[in-house]
Amino acid sequence: MKTFLTCFALFVMGNLSAQSFSIQGRILDDQSDTPLEGAHISLMHPWGEIYKTVLSGSDGRFALKGLSKGGYRLRISYIGFEDFEREVTLSGENADLGIIRLKEGVQLSEVEIKGKIPMAEQRGDTTQYNASAFKTLPDASAEELVEKMPGMVIENGKVQAQGEDVKEVLVDGRPFFGNDPTAALRNLPAEVIDKIQVFDQKSDQANFSGFDDGETSKTLNIITRPNMRNGQFGKVYAGYGWDNKYQGGGNTSIFDGDRRLSFIGQLNNVNQQNF
């Protein structure tokens, strides 16, 4: 019985220590009460380091999940509106901030002093991320870049944007690696990327007939830097470790105007099957 009680206590303590919380709210235009879609929400530690970011949805709602207890600074920004900032403390329950109204007007002096590139902007139905606003290592892949973008998740080999599975990746509006978004992102270096667009692409039938059948698929369009649209790039990697385990491979891509050629290969004995 003593052993059982000890194990039960440890189980409860483990669950309590792993408990997480969330911060949610809804962002509206102060004048018209219109929901502001694509507002950029940053959650920061008290010393200013960004902890998590997210974009508001079409109804203006946002949710920052998986948070630990403690104090945070919340900042909301939207093009053409004044920034909103407040302190938020999580002390044992989720925080619902309710309605947050942003006032029109931009403090130009702050913009001129900081000179920061916006992480994302909303253009109609398309969310556009600026690659230059995210820091990556020199040899990072597009996958590593996308993981840093708010609203983007890569988990168990699947790419998700705004809560939906990404079905296709385009490069400058053209298909890249067919219907395998993960392979496309893993084999494209981050340094060639200028912007990444996220949108709902109509079905082939709708594009062909001109009639909207309501069928859409979440799509990423990678816009490359103008000086990177003609040339070759790639990488080679290899490793050897304990118990004679090894892994090696490489990829190279050739961009020449409208042509996109990619060659990939790998060899290993660690049951790595995807590229």
C-alpha positions in Angstrom: 0.0 0.0 0.0 2.8 2.4 0.9 4.4 1.8 -2.5 1.1 2.4 -4.3 0.6 5.7 -2.4 4.1 6.9 -3.2 3.7 6.1 -6.9 0.3 7.8 -6.9 1.7 10.9 -5.3 4.5 11.1 -7.8 2.0 10.7 -10.6 -0.1 13.6 -9.3 3.0 15.8 -8.8 4.1 15.1 -12.4 0.7 16.1 -13.7 0.7 19.3 -11.7 4.2 20.2 -12.8 3.3 19.6 -16.5 0.1 21.7 -16.3 0.0 24.5 -18.9 -2.3 27.5 -19.4 -3.5 29.8 -22.2 -4.1 33.4 -22.9 -7.0 34.3 -25.3 -8.9 37.3 -26.5 -10.5 39.0 -29.4 -9.2 42.1 -31.3 -11.6 44.6 -32.8 -11.4 48.0 -34.6 -12.1 50.6 -31.9 -14.3 52.7 -34.2 -16.3 50.1 -36.2 -16.1 47.0 -33.9 -14.9 45.1 -37.0 -12.7 42.0 -36.2 -9.1 42.5 -37.1 -7.8 39.5 -38.9 -4.0 38.9 -39.1 -3.1 41.1 -36.1 0.3 40.1 -34.7 0.3 39.0 -31.1 3.7 38.7 -29.3 4.0 37.2 -25.8 7.3 38.3 -24.1 9.1 37.6 -20.9 9.4 40.6 -18.5 12.9 41.3 -19.8 11.6 41.7 -23.4 12.6 38.3 -25.0 9.8 37.0 -27.3 8.4 33.8 -26.0 5.5 33.0 -28.4 3.8 34.7 -31.3 0.5 34.1 -33.1 -1.8 35.8 -35.6 -5.5 36.6 -35.0 -8.1 34.7 -37.0 -10.9 36.0 -39.3 -13.1 36.7 -36.3 -10.3 38.6 -34.5 -9.8 35.8 -31.9 -6.4 34.5 -30.8 -5.1 32.0 -28.4 -1.6 31.5 -27.0 -1.4 27.9 -25.6 1.0 25.8 -23.6 2.1 28.5 -21.2 3.7 28.2 -17.8 2.8 30.1 -14.7 4.4 33.6 -14.4 4.3 37.1 -15.6 4.4 38.1 -19.2 4.1 41.2 -21.5 1.6 41.0 -24.3 2.0 43.2 -27.4 -0.5 43.5 -30.3 0.3 45.2 -33.5 -1.7 45.8 -36.7 -0.8 47.9 -39.7 -2.5 51.3 -39.5 -3.3 51.0 -35.8 -1.5 51.9 -32.6 0.3 49.1 -30.8 -1.5 47.6 -27.7 0.5 46.4 -24.7 -0.3 45.1 -21.2 1.0 42.9 -18.4 -0.5 39.4 -18.0 0.0 37.1 -15.0 -0.8 33.4 -15.1 -1.2 32.2 -11.5 -3.1 28.9 -11.8 -5.8 29.4 -14.5 -6.2 30.5 -18.1 -6.5 34.2 -18.9 -9.3 35.5 -21.0 -8.6 39.1 -22.0 -12.0 39.5 -23.6 -12.4 42.3 -26.2 -9.3 44.3 -27.1 -9.9 47.4 -29.2 -7.1 48.9 -31.3 -7.1 52.6 -32.2 -6.3 53.8 -35.6 -3.0 55.7 -36.1 0.7 54.9 -36.3 3.4 56.5 -34.3 5.7 57.3 -37.2 8.6 58.4 -35.0 8.8 54.9 -33.4 8.7 53.2 -36.8 11.5 55.4 -38.1 13.7 54.7 -35.0 13.2 51.0 -34.8 13.1 50.2 -38.5 11.9 46.7 -37.9 10.6 44.5 -40.7 7.1 43.2 -39.9 6.9 39.5 -39.3 3.7 39.1 -41.2 1.0 41.1 -43.0 -2.5 40.3 -44.2 -3.2 40.9 -47.9 -6.8 40.0 -48.5 -7.2 36.3 -48.0 -3.4 35.8 -48.0 -1.1 35.9 -45.0 2.4 36.9 -46.1 5.5 36.4 -43.9 8.8 38.3 -44.4 11.7 35.8 -44.1 14.1 38.6 -43.2 12.2 39.1 -39.9 13.2 35.6 -38.6 16.7 34.6 -37.6 18.1 31.3 -38.8 21.5 29.6 -39.0 23.4 30.1 -42.2 22.8 26.5 -43.4 19.1 26.4 -42.2 16.4 24.8 -44.4 13.0 26.3 -45.3 11.5 23.9 -42.7 13.6 25.5 -39.9 12.5 28.9 -41.1 8.8 28.0 -41.3 8.9 26.6 -37.7 9.6 30.0 -36.4 6.6 31.7 -38.0 3.5 32.3 -35.9 0.6 30.1 -36.9 2.9 27.5 -38.6 3.5 24.0 -37.1 5.6 21.1 -38.3 4.9 17.9 -36.3 5.2 14.2 -37.1 6.2 14.9 -40.7 3.2 17.1 -41.3 3.1 20.8 -42.1 0.2 22.9 -40.7 -0.8 26.5 -41.3 -3.5 28.2 -39.3 -4.6 24.9 -37.9 -5.0 23.1 -41.3 -2.7 20.6 -43.1 -0.7 22.1 -45.9 -1.3 20.2 -49.1 1.1 21.8 -51.5 4.2 24.0 -51.6 4.8 26.3 -54.5 8.0 28.1 -55.4 7.3 31.4 -57.2 3.8 30.1 -58.0 5.0 26.8 -59.5 4.7 23.3 -57.9 7.8 22.1 -56.0 8.1 18.4 -54.9 4.5 17.7 -55.9 2.2 17.0 -53.0 4.9 16.5 -50.4 5.2 19.8 -48.5 7.7 18.3 -45.9 10.1 17.2 -48.6 9.8 20.6 -50.4 10.7 22.5 -47.2 13.5 20.2 -46.2 15.3 20.5 -49.5 15.1 24.3 -50.0 17.6 26.5 -48.1 16.2 29.3 -46.1 18.7 31.8 -47.5 16.9 31.8 -50.9 13.6 32.8 -49.5 12.2 36.4 -49.5 8.6 35.8 -48.5 6.2 33.0 -47.7 2.5 33.3 -48.5 -0.2 31.2 -47.0 -3.6 31.0 -48.7 -6.5 28.6 -49.5 -6.1 27.4 -53.1 -9.2 26.5 -55.1 -9.5 23.0 -56.5 -8.3 22.2 -60.0 -11.8 21.8 -61.2 -12.7 25.3 -59.9 -9.6 26.8 -61.6 -10.5 25.1 -64.9 -14.2 25.8 -65.0 -14.2 29.2 -63.3 -16.9 28.0 -61.0 -16.2 28.0 -57.2 -17.1 24.6 -55.9 -16.1 25.5 -52.3 -13.2 23.0 -52.3 -9.9 24.5 -51.1 -6.6 23.3 -49.9 -4.1 25.2 -47.6 -1.1 26.1 -49.8 2.3 27.8 -49.2 3.9 29.9 -51.9 7.6 30.6 -51.4 8.8 33.7 -53.1 12.5 33.6 -53.7 14.9 36.5 -53.6 15.4 38.0 -57.1 19.1 37.2 -57.1 18.5 33.5 -56.2 16.1 32.6 -59.0 18.9 31.4 -61.3 21.6 29.1 -60.0 22.4 26.0 -58.1 22.3 25.2 -54.4 22.3 22.2 -52.1 24.0 20.4 -49.2 25.8 17.2 -48.3 25.8 15.6 -44.9 27.2 12.4 -43.3 27.5 10.9 -39.8 28.7 7.8 -38.1 28.1 6.7 -34.5 27.7 4.1 -31.9 27.0 0.4 -32.9 28.1 1.1 -36.5 25.1 3.3 -37.2 25.6 5.7 -40.1 23.6 8.2 -42.2 24.5 10.2 -45.2 22.9 12.0 -48.0 22.6 15.2 -50.0 20.5 17.3 -52.3 21.0 19.8 -55.1 18.5 22.1 -56.9 18.9 23.9 -60.1 16.8 27.0 -60.8 16.9 28.3 -64.3 14.0 30.7 -65.1 10.8 28.6 -65.2 12.7 25.3 -64.7 13.0 23.7 -61.2 15.2 20.6 -61.0 16.0 18.8 -57.8 18.1 15.7 -57.0 18.1 14.0 -53.6 19.5 10.9 -52.2 20.3 9.2 -48.9 21.9 6.1 -47.4 21.6 4.9 -43.8 20.9 2.0 -41.4 18.9 3.9 -38.9 15.5 3.4 -40.6 15.3 7.0 -41.9 13.0 6.7 -44.9 11.9 10.3 -45.8 13.9 13.1 -47.2 
